[in-house]
Structures are given as C-alpha cells and as structure tokens.
C-alpha cells in the first residue's frame, strides 16, 4: 500500500530525521536515526544517493529545494552549498498530499558508491613525521585514475588518517567525477566510520594534499570527539570560495604542511 510523505513524517518524527526533494511528480527521500553520530545525515544520504543513482540527471533533481526535519547544522548547509541549491530545515509537514515516493539509500546510512575508484596501495603501518605523511599523500594522489578528456577526471587528491602515534588508520583518494560529494576527506571519514563505528581518536591527524572545502571540513568536524581534539594538515591551498573560512579554520584545527619540519 502506498504511503504519503506526511504519513512518513508522522511515523518517524520522534525517532528519525527525514530529508526530501521533489522533481517531476516524484518525491525522493532519505531518513536516518536522530542524533546519528557518524559522517552522514538525512540530507547527506539524500544528496549522495541521488548523485550516485542518477548521475547526470542528479543535477536537475538537486536544483529543487531540499527539505529536512533536522535542525540547522553545518554539515547539511555545506553539502547543499557544494552539491545542491537550497535547503529548508526543521520542516515537519509536506505541502504535497500524494506523489510517487522513492527512498534513497534505504538499507545503509553510509554510501556504498558505484563510482568510488579507491586505488589499492601498499602503505606502511605508521608515519614518523609530517614530511613522511606528505610523501604518502602525494603518492596517493598520483594513483587517482584520469579520464581521456579534461572534464572527465577526478582531481588528484590523496588523504590519510593516523592516530596520535602515527599509525595509519585509513586512506582515500578523490572520486568526485560522477558523484560530486566523493571528495577524498568524505571518503576517508565514511570509510573509517564504516570500519570502526567510532568517532576519530583523540589526537589523531588527517593529512590531505588539498585544503578541505566547507563540506569536508564539516564532516571532519562532526567526527571529532571534542573541539580541537584532532589536527588537519594540508599541502596545497585551495583559493576557491568554498574552501575559505571553514569550521576547521575557525577552530584552529587546520595547519599548512609546508611550514613544518623544514
């Protein structure tokens, strides 16, 4: 039996956050448990899943306003700014009574992408210095697959996560050619949480070849066990507007690698 969006909102209003977007007489929606601690949200699931499932048409779907029952937060704001157009928070009633409902990412809270191109590499178990970490992430970036034409490429970006003793916990590369959300840091955080079901360890370090954008910074921030409990190092500056004044910069978590250990 078909169920309306308002019935879903009523059913889940105490236990889950919902996010939805309407396009061409369909409502695409995702839901996630309230106060989900990992690197996702109802809006993140919706946007990531639409990109992964619909590829080119995703841009048309995500031109429409996204609605979510969640309260306003940095992660949802930033992923919308990068990959969609607009979002309304704390909405608990849908204006449409009957549309076709399509659930996005039904069986998982973290995207299992059909477009992830994570290279298999041999990394040492531990890094001894910032310079060694910089070499590793540069080598990772060189493993990013390149397309045949300029617009058909993933930007060469690599990242690693270490604990406070330098043990490598996870690595990632950029895979956002078809799914705009799959920045290296997003893949890093979601892969780590998928394996550990835990927030980042205190005193852990993230090394990435390019300065994180607002979306990546917000996802890293959500994964921090406490304010200023980790450090994020980057090699190259990103002059784009979406990489300026991120939440990591505001909290003095972000550091540029070239000024260290020379």
PAGU-767957 format. One record per atom (N, C-alpha, C): x, y, z. Coordinates in steps of 0.1 Angstrom, whole numbers, padded with zeros to 4 digits, always signed. Atoms other than C-alpha are relative to their C-alpha. Layout:
XYZ;...
END
This chain:
+0008-0012+0000;+0000+0000+0000;+0009+0012+0000;-0008-0012+0001;+0013+0034-0009;-0002+0008+0013;+0001-0008-0012;+0021+0058+0020;+0004+0014-0004;-0003-0014+0003;+0022+0096+0018;+0012+0004+0008;-0012-0006-0007;+0052+0117+0028;-0004+0004+0014;+0005-0005-0013;+0031+0132+0056;-0002-0011+0010;+0001+0012-0008;+0024+0097+0069;+0014-0004+0005;-0014+0004-0005;+0062+0090+0070;+0005+0010+0010;-0004-0010-0010;+0068+0123+0088;-0006-0003+0013;+0007+0003-0013;+0042+0114+0114;+0006-0013+0006;-0005+0013-0005;+0056+0078+0117;+0013+0002+0007;-0014+0000-0004;+0092+0088+0122;+0004+0013+0007;-0004-0013-0005;+0091+0123+0138;+0007-0001+0013;-0007+0001-0013;+0103+0110+0172;+0014-0007-0002;-0011+0009+0001;+0129+0085+0160;+0011+0004-0011;-0009-0002+0012;+0144+0097+0127;-0001+0014-0005;+0000-0012+0008;+0153+0128+0107;-0003-0004-0015;+0002+0002+0014;+0140+0129+0071;+0005+0012-0008;-0003-0010+0009;+0151+0148+0041;-0006-0004-0014;+0007+0004+0013;+0133+0150+0007;+0001+0012-0010;+0000-0010+0011;+0132+0168-0026;-0010-0005-0011;+0010+0003+0010;+0105+0169-0053;+0005+0003-0014;-0003-0002+0014;+0111+0165-0090;-0008-0008-0009;+0008+0007+0010;+0088+0156-0119;-0009-0010+0007;+0010+0008-0006;+0060+0143-0097;+0005-0012+0008;-0006+0010-0010;+0083+0122-0075;+0006+0007+0011;-0007-0005-0012;+0095+0128-0040;+0011-0010+0003;-0012+0008-0004;+0130+0114-0033;+0002+0003+0015;-0002-0003-0014;+0136+0110+0004;+0010-0010+0006;-0008+0008-0008;+0160+0096+0029;-0003+0002+0015;+0002-0001-0015;+0158+0090+0067;+0012-0006+0007;-0011+0004-0008;+0183+0085+0094;-0003+0002+0015;+0003-0001-0015;+0182+0079+0132;+0004+0014+0005;-0003-0013-0005;+0181+0112+0151;+0013-0001+0008;-0012+0000-0007;+0214+0122+0166;+0010-0010-0005;-0010+0010+0005;+0233+0098+0143;+0014+0006+0001;-0013-0005-0004;+0269+0102+0154;+0010+0000-0012;-0009+0002+0011;+0286+0092+0121;+0000+0011-0010;-0002-0010+0010;+0296+0112+0090;-0011+0000-0011;+0012+0000+0009;+0261+0114+0075;-0011+0007+0006;+0012-0006-0005;+0227+0128+0079;-0011-0003-0011;+0010+0003+0009;+0193+0125+0062;+0003+0008-0014;-0003-0008+0013;+0203+0153+0037;+0012-0005-0007;-0012+0006+0006;+0237+0138+0032;-0003-0012-0008;+0004+0013+0006;+0222+0104+0024;-0008+0004-0013;+0008-0004+0012;+0197+0121+0000;+0009+0005-0011;-0008-0006+0010;+0223+0141-0019;+0010-0010-0006;-0010+0010+0005;+0250+0114-0021;-0007-0011-0008;+0007+0011+0007;+0224+0087-0031;-0005+0005-0013;+0006-0005+0013;+0208+0109-0058;+0012+0001-0010;-0011+0000+0009;+0242+0116-0073;+0005-0013-0005;-0005+0013+0003;+0252+0080-0072;-0010-0008-0009;+0010+0008+0007;+0220+0066-0086;-0004+0007-0014;+0005-0007+0012;+0210+0093-0112;+0011+0007-0008;-0011-0006+0008;+0244+0107-0123;-0004+0013-0006;+0002-0012+0007;+0237+0133-0149;-0013+0007+0004;+0013-0006-0004;+0200+0138-0140;+0000+0005+0014;+0000-0004-0014;+0210+0143-0104;+0001+0016+0001;-0001-0015+0000;+0219+0180-0112;-0014+0006-0001;+0013-0006+0002;+0183+0186-0123;-0009-0003+0012;+0007+0003-0012;+0168+0169-0093;+0004+0009+0012;-0005-0008-0012;+0190+0188-0068;+0000+0015-0003;+0003-0015+0002;+0181+0222-0084;-0012+0004+0009;+0012-0003-0008;+0149+0219-0064;+0004+0001+0015;-0002-0002-0015;+0147+0229-0027;-0001-0014+0007;+0000+0011-0009;+0156+0202-0002;-0006+0004+0013;+0007-0002-0013;+0135+0199+0029;+0005-0011+0010;-0004+0009-0010;+0146+0183+0062;-0006+0003+0013;+0005-0002-0013;+0132+0177+0096;+0011+0004+0010;-0012-0003-0009;+0167+0182+0111;+0001+0015+0003;-0003-0014-0003;+0176+0214+0129;+0013+0004-0008;-0011-0005+0009;+0201+0236+0110;+0013-0004+0006;-0013+0005-0005;+0236+0223+0111;+0010+0003-0012;-0011-0004+0009;+0270+0230+0094;+0002-0011-0011;-0003+0010+0010;+0273+0196+0076;-0011+0001-0012;+0010-0001+0010;+0239+0199+0058;+0001+0013-0008;-0001-0013+0007;+0244+0236+0050;+0011-0001-0011;-0011+0000+0008;+0278+0229+0035;-0001-0010-0012;+0001+0010+0011;+0270+0198+0014;-0010+0006-0011;+0009-0006+0009;+0240+0217-0001;+0007+0011-0008;-0007-0011+0007;+0262+0247-0009;+0009-0005-0011;-0009+0006+0010;+0286+0224-0028;-0007-0008-0011;+0005+0010+0009;+0263+0199-0044;-0015+0002-0004;+0014-0002+0003;+0227+0212-0044;-0002+0015-0001;+0003-0014+0002;+0210+0246-0044;-0005+0007+0013;+0006-0006-0011;+0189+0253-0013;-0006-0010+0009;+0006+0009-0010;+0176+0237+0019;-0008+0007+0010;+0008-0006-0011;+0149+0244+0045;+0001-0010+0011;-0002+0008-0012;+0155+0230+0080;-0013+0000+0008;+0010+0001-0010;+0131+0219+0107;-0014+0001-0006;+0013+0001+0007;+0102+0212+0083;-0007-0013+0004;+0006+0012-0005;+0077+0187+0096;-0014-0003-0007;+0012+0003+0008;+0049+0188+0071;+0002+0002-0015;-0002-0002+0014;+0050+0183+0034;-0012+0007-0007;+0011-0008+0007;+0030+0207+0011;-0008-0008-0010;+0007+0008+0010;+0020+0179-0013;-0006-0012+0007;+0007+0011-0007;-0005+0152-0004;+0004-0013-0007;-0002+0013+0006;+0002+0125-0030;+0010+0001-0012;-0010+0001+0011;+0033+0120-0051;+0007-0014+0001;-0008+0012-0001;+0054+0090-0060;+0012+0001+0009;-0011-0001-0010;+0078+0083-0032;+0011-0010-0004;-0011+0008+0003;+0113+0070-0039;+0010+0001+0011;-0009-0001-0011;+0135+0061-0010;+0014-0002-0005;-0014+0000+0004;+0172+0068-0014;+0009-0006+0011;-0008+0006-0009;+0198+0047+0003;-0008-0007+0012;+0010+0006-0009;+0172+0025+0020;+0007-0008+0011;-0006+0010-0009;+0195-0001+0037;+0013+0004+0006;-0013-0004-0006;+0225+0019+0048;+0000+0015+0003;-0001-0014-0003;+0234+0052+0064;+0012+0006-0006;-0011-0005+0007;+0267+0055+0046;+0001-0006-0014;+0001+0003+0015;+0270+0055+0008;+0010-0011-0003;-0009+0010+0007;+0284+0024-0009;+0000+0003-0015;+0001-0006+0013;+0292+0041-0041;+0004-0009-0012;-0004+0008+0012;+0292+0025-0075;+0011+0007-0008;-0010-0008+0008;+0316+0052-0087;+0013+0003+0008;-0012-0002-0007;+0342+0050-0060;+0012-0007-0006;-0012+0006+0006;+0377+0044-0075;+0012+0001+0009;-0010+0000-0010;+0398+0038-0045;+0012-0009-0004;-0010+0009+0004;+0432+0025-0055;+0005-0009+0011;-0006+0009-0010;+0448-0005-0038;+0015+0003+0001;-0014-0004-0002;+0481+0007-0024;+0006-0007+0012;-0007+0005-0012;+0507-0006+0000;+0005+0012+0008;-0005-0010-0008;+0512+0018+0028;+0006-0006+0013;-0006+0005-0013;+0534+0014+0059;-0010+0001+0011;+0010-0001-0011;+0516+0009+0091;+0001+0013+0008;-0002-0012-0008;+0530+0041+0106;+0008+0011-0007;-0008-0011+0005;+0543+0075+0097;+0008+0006+0012;-0009-0005-0010;+0572+0090+0116;+0001+0015+0001;-0002-0015+0000;+0570+0127+0106;-0011+0005-0010;+0009-0007+0009;+0549+0153+0088;+0005-0002-0015;-0005+0001+0013;+0572+0151+0058;-0002-0014-0006;+0003+0014+0005;+0568+0113+0055;-0015-0001-0004;+0014+0000+0003;+0530+0118+0057;-0003+0007-0013;+0002-0008+0013;+0532+0144+0029;+0004-0008-0012;-0004+0008+0011;+0551+0120+0007;-0010-0011-0003;+0011+0010+0002;+0524+0093+0012;-0012+0006-0007;+0012-0006+0007;+0495+0116+0003;+0003+0004-0014;-0003-0004+0013;+0513+0129-0027;+0001-0012-0009;+0000+0013+0008;+0519+0093-0039;-0014-0005-0002;+0014+0004+0002;+0483+0085-0033;-0007+0008-0011;+0006-0009+0010;+0472+0115-0054;+0004-0004-0014;-0005+0005+0014;+0493+0101-0083;-0008-0012-0004;+0008+0012+0003;+0471+0069-0081;-0014+0003-0005;+0014-0003+0004;+0439+0088-0089;-0002-0002-0015;+0002+0003+0015;+0425+0075-0123;-0003+0013-0007;+0002-0012+0008;+0425+0101-0150;-0008-0004-0013;+0008+0003+0012;+0399+0103-0178;+0008+0004-0013;-0006-0004+0013;+0406+0109-0215;-0001+0014-0004;+0001-0015+0003;+0394+0145-0216;-0001+0007+0013;-0002-0009-0011;+0397+0174-0193;-0011-0001+0011;+0011+0000-0009;+0362+0173-0178;-0003-0014+0006;+0003+0014-0004;+0363+0135-0174;+0012-0005+0009;-0011+0003-0009;+0388+0134-0145;-0005+0001+0015;+0000-0003-0014;+0390+0131-0108;+0012+0008+0004;-0012-0008-0004;+0412+0158-0093;+0009-0009+0009;-0010+0009-0007;+0444+0141-0080;+0002+0005+0015;-0001-0004-0014;+0439+0144-0042;+0000-0013+0008;-0001+0012-0009;+0450+0119-0015;-0001+0005+0014;+0001-0003-0014;+0444+0117+0022;+0003-0012+0008;-0002+0011-0010;+0454+0096+0052;-0005+0005+0014;+0003-0002-0014;+0442+0093+0088;+0009-0008+0008;-0009+0008-0010;+0466+0084+0116;-0005+0003+0014;+0003-0002-0014;+0461+0080+0153;+0011+0009+0006;-0010-0009-0006;+0482+0100+0178;+0014-0004+0000;-0013+0006+0000;+0511+0077+0175;+0005-0002-0015;-0004+0001+0014;+0512+0079+0137;-0004-0013-0008;+0005+0012+0007;+0495+0046+0129;-0010+0004-0010;+0009-0004+0011;+0477+0048+0096;-0013-0008+0002;+0013+0006-0002;+0440+0041+0102;-0008-0002-0013;+0008+0000+0012;+0426+0048+0068;+0006+0009-0011;-0005-0009+0011;+0435+0063+0034;-0011+0001-0010;+0010-0002+0010;+0415+0077+0005;+0005+0009-0011;-0003-0009+0011;+0416+0095-0028;-0013+0006-0005;+0012-0007+0005;+0392+0118-0046;-0007-0008-0011;+0008+0008+0010;+0364+0101-0067;-0012+0008-0004;+0012-0008+0002;+0341+0130-0074;-0004+0003-0015;+0003-0002+0014;+0340+0128-0112;-0015-0002-0003;+0014+0003+0003;+0305+0113-0113;-0009+0003+0012;+0007-0004-0012;+0294+0118-0077;+0007+0011+0007;-0006-0012-0004;+0302+0153-0067;+0004+0001+0015;-0002+0000-0014;+0302+0145-0030;+0013-0008+0004;-0011+0009-0004;+0331+0120-0031;+0013+0006+0000;-0013-0005-0003;+0359+0142-0020;+0008-0009+0008;-0009+0010-0007;+0389+0124-0005;-0003+0000+0015;+0002+0000-0014;+0381+0136+0030;-0013-0007+0004;+0012+0006-0002;+0345+0125+0027;+0001-0016+0000;-0003+0015+0001;+0356+0090+0016;+0007-0005+0012;-0008+0003-0012;+0381+0090+0044;-0008-0002+0012;+0008+0000-0012;+0356+0098+0071;-0010-0012-0001;+0010+0011+0001;+0329+0074+0058;+0006-0014+0000;-0007+0013-0001;+0353+0045+0052;+0004-0003+0014;-0005+0003-0014;+0368+0049+0087;-0012-0003+0009;+0011+0003-0008;+0334+0050+0103;-0007-0013-0003;+0006+0013+0004;+0321+0021+0083;+0008-0012+0007;-0009+0011-0006;+0351+0000+0097;+0000+0000+0015;-0002-0001-0014;+0352+0013+0132;-0013+0003+0008;+0012-0004-0007;+0317+0026+0141;+0003+0009+0012;-0004-0009-0011;+0335+0052+0162;+0004+0014-0006;-0006-0013+0004;+0345+0089+0161;+0015-0001-0001;-0014+0000+0001;+0380+0098+0154;+0007+0000+0014;-0007+0000-0012;+0405+0090+0181;+0005+0014+0004;-0007-0013-0004;+0417+0120+0202;+0014+0000-0004;-0014-0002+0004;+0450+0134+0190;+0003-0006-0014;-0003+0005+0014;+0445+0118+0155;+0003+0011-0009;-0004-0010+0010;+0458+0136+0124;-0005-0005-0013;+0004+0002+0014;+0444+0139+0089;+0010+0008-0008;-0009-0007+0009;+0468+0147+0061;-0007-0001-0014;+0007-0001+0013;+0454+0158+0027;+0008+0009-0009;-0008-0008+0009;+0470+0172-0004;-0006+0013-0003;+0006-0013+0003;+0445+0200-0009;-0008+0004+0012;+0008-0006-0011;+0429+0223+0017;-0015-0004-0001;+0014+0005+0000;+0395+0209+0027;-0010+0011-0003;+0010-0009+0003;+0364+0226+0014;-0010+0000+0012;+0010-0001-0011;+0334+0235+0037;-0007-0013+0003;+0007+0013-0003;+0317+0202+0032;+0009-0010+0007;-0009+0010-0006;+0348+0181+0040;+0003+0005+0015;-0003-0005-0014;+0356+0204+0070;-0011-0003+0009;+0011+0002-0009;+0321+0200+0084;-0001-0015+0003;+0001+0014-0002;+0322+0162+0080;+0011-0004+0010;-0011+0003-0010;+0356+0160+0098;-0004+0005+0014;+0004-0005-0013;+0343+0183+0125;-0010-0008+0007;+0010+0008-0006;+0313+0161+0131;+0006-0013+0006;-0007+0013-0004;+0337+0131+0135;+0010+0003+0012;-0009-0003-0011;+0358+0149+0162;-0007-0004+0013;+0006+0004-0013;+0353+0135+0197;-0002+0012+0009;+0001-0012-0008;+0357+0170+0212;+0007+0012-0009;-0006-0011+0007;+0366+0205+0200;+0015+0000+0001;-0014-0001+0000;+0402+0209+0189;+0008-0013+0004;-0006+0012-0004;+0409+0172+0196;+0008-0007-0010;-0008+0006+0011;+0425+0164+0162;+0007+0011-0007;-0006-0010+0009;+0447+0182+0137;-0001-0005-0014;+0001+0002+0014;+0443+0185+0100;+0011+0008-0008;-0011-0006+0008;+0473+0192+0077;-0003-0001-0015;+0001+0000+0015;+0472+0201+0040;+0012+0005-0006;-0012-0004+0007;+0498+0206+0014;-0002+0012-0009;+0003-0010+0010;+0482+0229-0012;-0012+0008+0004;+0012-0009-0003;+0459+0259-0007;-0010-0001-0011;+0010-0001+0010;+0426+0260-0025;-0006+0014+0001;+0005-0014+0000;+0417+0296-0034;-0015+0001-0002;+0014-0001+0003;+0381+0287-0042;-0008+0005+0012;+0008-0005-0011;+0353+0303-0021;-0005-0010+0009;+0005+0011-0008;+0341+0270-0008;+0011-0006+0010;-0011+0004-0009;+0375+0264+0009;+0004+0011+0010;-0004-0011-0009;+0375+0297+0028;-0009+0000+0012;+0007-0002-0012;+0366+0303+0064;-0009-0012+0004;+0007+0012-0004;+0357+0267+0071;+0000-0002+0015;+0001+0002-0014;+0348+0254+0105;+0013-0005+0006;-0013+0005-0005;+0382+0238+0108;+0009+0012+0003;-0008-0012-0001;+0399+0272+0103;-0005+0008+0013;+0005-0008-0012;+0376+0289+0129;+0004-0006+0013;-0003+0006-0012;+0385+0263+0154;+0015-0003+0002;-0015+0001+0000;+0423+0265+0146;+0005-0014+0000;-0004+0014+0002;+0424+0228+0137;+0009-0002-0012;-0006+0001+0013;+0438+0234+0102;+0014+0006+0000;-0013-0004+0001;+0475+0236+0095;+0006-0003-0013;-0007+0002+0013;+0496+0240+0063;+0013-0007+0002;-0012+0009-0002;+0523+0214+0059;+0013+0007-0003;-0014-0005+0004;+0550+0235+0042;+0007+0007+0010;-0007-0007-0010;+0557+0254+0073;+0006-0009+0011;-0004+0009-0010;+0565+0223+0093;+0012-0008-0003;-0011+0010+0001;+0597+0203+0098;+0009+0003-0012;-0009-0004+0011;+0619+0222+0073;+0014+0000+0006;
END
